[in-house]
Amino acid sequence: MPRESYVKRPLRITAGALLTRRGAESFFGYVVLEGTLGAFIDAEGDKPLIHDGEQVCFKRGALIGDTAIITDKPFIVTTRALVDTTVIEIDAREIRRHIRGMPPILKGMLRVQAERVHQLVNDALHTHRSEVGVSEALLFSAVIGEAWIDEKLR
C-alpha cells in the first residue's frame, strides 16, 4: 500500500451506500480500486446521471472528487456504490498542501485545467448536454487514476 502522506486508507463501501454527496465539501477524494459507483445528479442519490442512454459509473482507476479538491469546490455529483466497492481515501488537505508547494506556473496550469473540467461537468448537468462534459471528465479521471494504481499498487 502506498505511504504518501495524502493516502489515508482503503475504504469499503457496501452496495447502496453513498460515498459523496453533491454540494458537500470535499475533505477527501477517492480512487476506485474495485467495484462500481454510480453517479447521481441530486444530493440524495435518486436521479442517475445518464450519458449515452446509460448511467455514468466509476470503476477501477476512476478518480472521484479530484477537481473538487484542486478547485476547493463542493462535490459536483453524488456517488453511490452499485456493488460492494473499495476505494482509496485521499486527504484533500494534504493534496492542497502539496499543490501550494508547486512552482506558481505549474500550480496555475493545474488549477486552470481542473476549473475547466469542473465547469464542463457542471454545464453538462445544468444543460443536459452531458455528451461533452461528462465524457471528457470521465476519460481524464480514468487515465489519471489507472496510472496512479499502476504505479503504486502493482
Secondary structure as GFF3:
##gff-version 3
##sequence-region A 1 154
A	DSSP	beta_strand	7	13	.	.	.	ID=ss1
A	DSSP	beta_strand	18	20	.	.	.	ID=ss2
A	DSSP	beta_strand	28	34	.	.	.	ID=ss3
A	DSSP	beta_strand	37	40	.	.	.	ID=ss4
A	DSSP	beta_strand	50	51	.	.	.	ID=ss5
A	DSSP	beta_strand	54	55	.	.	.	ID=ss6
A	DSSP	beta_strand	57	58	.	.	.	ID=ss7
A	DSSP	beta_strand	63	64	.	.	.	ID=ss8
A	DSSP	alpha_helix	66	71	.	.	.	ID=ss9
A	DSSP	beta_strand	78	81	.	.	.	ID=ss10
A	DSSP	beta_strand	85	91	.	.	.	ID=ss11
A	DSSP	alpha_helix	92	100	.	.	.	ID=ss12
A	DSSP	alpha_helix	104	127	.	.	.	ID=ss13
A	DSSP	alpha_helix	130	153	.	.	.	ID=ss14
###
